[in-house]
Amino acid sequence: MTEMTMLTEGPIRTRREGGVLEVTLDRPKANAIDLATSRIMGLAFRAFRDDDSLRVAILRAEGEKFFCPGWDLKAAAAGDAVDGDYGVGGFGGLQELPNLNKPVICAVNGICCGGGLELALSCDLILASHNATFALPEIRSGTVADAASIKLPKRIPYHVAMDLLLTGRWFDAEEALRWGILKEITTTEDLLPKAWDLARLLESGPPLVYAAIKEVVREAEALRFQDALNRITKRQMPTVDRLYSSEDQLEGARAFAEKRDPVWKGR
């Protein structure tokens, strides 16, 4: 087991309760991410990935006005290179972190745009408060929303994704919910408690199954249906092979037969 170091100050704070890790972006005034912050986020999420006692992560940001506007342009003007070292997980520590086979929940308050929206899209479930607003405004600064250009057309209708990418327009939480980007809209006050309720629900679930789901979904993006299915049924994916050889797989079957709640051990 990897020891998880709690961060109590700086641009990234972490705290854990049981198997849930909360990661807070706190970089006034707008929670923009520079290279140093991105590297810290990558270390935090890598430690989460590698700690078997942690089951679920929540990503949130401090304050109600900004979740994250993405790349820190002031830091860029001061010398941060756009192609610099973002750290082990790429920008924001998540979107390029390999083998992250645990659920990550994003709780969005306020402005979530550019790289901030791409960061949210790197999570598995997104909750947002009524005051959340979203945009991919990179086009206005003569650049491309690279991760969003890859992800959005696969997750929402193509013409909607192209509208958002080509115009850079703002859209609210209601529209984000309508297109399936969000799981739920809450009040500002209820956002974090709702995220924790969801995290505790997932914490009580089967971690080896979650890991298999995440690997299958990730790997299947680049495979034909039958090829992906063959890799699953032939146990050619490490998480699937581990699941089908696990105590938890037998426990699930026994619990069903005995009409009781399963006790998951992650082994």
N, C-alpha and C positions, 0 to 999 in steps of 0.2 A: 504494500500500500504506500502511495506517495503522500507525504505529510503536506497538508494544505496550509500555507502561511496566510493568515488573515491580514488584510490591509485596512488600516484605520485612518489613514490620512493620505493626502496626495490626490491626483486627478482620478484615481480609481480606488474605490473602497469595496471591501468584501466582508460579508458575514455569513455564517452558516448556522442553520438549525436542523439538527438531524442530518438527513441526506440531501437537504436543499441548500444551495449556495446562491446568495444574492450578490450581484455585481452592480455597483453604482458608478456611473460616469458623473463626475462632479468637477467640472472645469469651467468656472465662470469666465465670461458672462454667458456664453451661449453653448457650452459643452462641445465646442469644436475639437476635433482630434488632430493632434500633431504627431510627428514620428515617435517621440518619446512616449506619449500616452498610448499609441497603438501598440508599441512593444510591451508595455505593462499589461495591457488587455490580453495580448497573446499569451503572456506568461500565466495570467490568472486562469484563462480558459484551458490552457494546456494542463495546468495543475488539476483543474476540475475534471478534465478528461481522464487523467491518469490515477485519480484517487477512487478506488473501488467503493469507498464508503459514501461517496457523493452520487446521487441519482439524478438530480434535476437542477438546472440553473435558471435564475431569473436575471434578465438584463434590464436595468432601469436607469433613469438619469435624475439628477437632483434638480428641483425647481419645477414650476408649472409652465413657464414660458417657452422653454426649449427642451426638447429631447436631445436632438443633435442635428446641426446643419451640415455635418460631414467634415470634409477637409478644412483644416485651419489655414485660411488664406493669409492671415497675418504672419503665421509661422513660415509659410512658403515665401512671403516677401522678405522675411528675415534670413532665409537661407535653407529652409527645409526643402529638399528636392522631391518633386512629385513622384519620382521613381526611386526614392530612397528606401531605407530599411524599415519596413513597417513591422517587422517582427515575425515570430513563428507562425502566427495565424493570418498574416496579411493584414489589410486595413481593418482596424477595429478588433483584431484578434480572433475573428470568427470565420470569415468567408473563405479562407484558404487553410483553415486548420484541419489537417488530415485525420481521418478515423475518429471523428467526434461522434460517438454512437450513443449519446445520451440526449434527452429532450432539453431544449432551451426555450424558455418563454420570454417574450419581450413585452414590456409594459411602457407604452408611449404616452407621454404628456406633452402638449404644446407642439412646437414646430419640429417636424421630422422630414428633412429634405436632403437631396443629394446623397452623399455617402452615408448620412444618417439613416435614410430610407433603405439604402443597400444593406446597412448593418442590421436593421430590423428584418429585412427579407432573408438574412442569413439564419434567423431563428426559426424554430419549428411552429410556434404558435404566437400570435400577436394580439394583445389586448390594447385598447386605446381609450383614453378619456374623451369626453365630448369636445374638449377644446383642442384636440389633436388636428393638425393640418399637415398635408403631405405635398411634395413636389419633387420633380427631377429637373432642376433648372440649369443643368450643366450646359445645355445648348446656348444659353444666353451668355456664357463666358467662353464660348468657342471650344468646348471640350465635349467628351462623350461620357455618359453614365455607363461605364463599361460593365460592371456586374449586373446592373439593372437591365441593360440591353440583352444580356444573356438570360436572366431569370424571368423577367416579367412576361414575355410572350409565351413562356411555357406554363405560366400559372394563371393568367387571366386571358380573356379573349384577345386575339392578335391585334385587332383594330383599336381596342381600348389601350393596350400597351403602347402601340405606335402613337396614338394621340398624346399620351402622357410624355413619351420620350421626345416627340417632335415639337411639341408646343411648350413643354416645361411648365404647364399650367398647374395651379394649386387645386387640390381637391380635399374635401373634408372627410371626417371619420365615417359619416353615413355613406358616402360614395365608396370609400375603401371597404366598408363592410359589404356593400352591394356586390362588389367585384370579387369578394372572397379573400381579400388580403387580410382582413381582421377576423378573429374569432368572435369578439364581443366588444361592445362599447359600454363604458361605465361612467359614473361620475368621477370627478377628480379625486374625491375622497375615497371612493371605493376601488380605485385602480389597483393599488398595491395589495390591499387585502384580497381582492379577487385573484390577482396573480398568485398570491401565496396559497389560496384555496386550491387553485388548479395545480400548483406545484406539489402540494401535499397529496392530492389525488394521484398524480403520476408517481410520486415517491412510493406510494403503496402498491404500485403495479409491478409487473415482472420485468426487471432490468435487462435480462438476456433477450426477451422478446423485443423490447424497445430497441436494443442494439441491432438486432436482426432487421427490424423494420427500417431503421435509418440506413443501414448498409445496402439493403435491397433497393430502397428508393433512390439512393445516391448512384449506385452502380447501374441501375436499370435505365438511367437517363441516356446512356451511351450505347445501349444494347437493343436489339430487336426483342420483341416479346418472348418468342420461343427460346432465344438464347438466354435471356434472363431467367426464364422459368427453369430451363435445364440446369443452370448454375445453382439454383435453389434446390431442386429435387435431387441433384447429385452431390449436394453439400459442398460445393466449390467456393462458397463464401465463408470466411472464417467465423463470423458471428452465427451464421445458420448452423454450421457444423458444431460449434460449441453448444448452441441451444439444444440441438437434437441429441446431444450426448450428456445433457445436464440433469442434475437432481430436480431442478425447477420444472423441466418438461414432464417428468414423472409426477411431481407434486401437483401440477395442474390437472393431470388426468385423474389422479387419486381424489383430489378435492372435489372435482366434478362428480365422480362416482359416489363419493361419500356425502354429497350435498352440504359442503362446508366451504368457508373461505380459504383460499390457498395461502400458504405461508412461503413467501418468496425469499430465497437466500442468495440469489445471484451466482449460483454455482451448479 
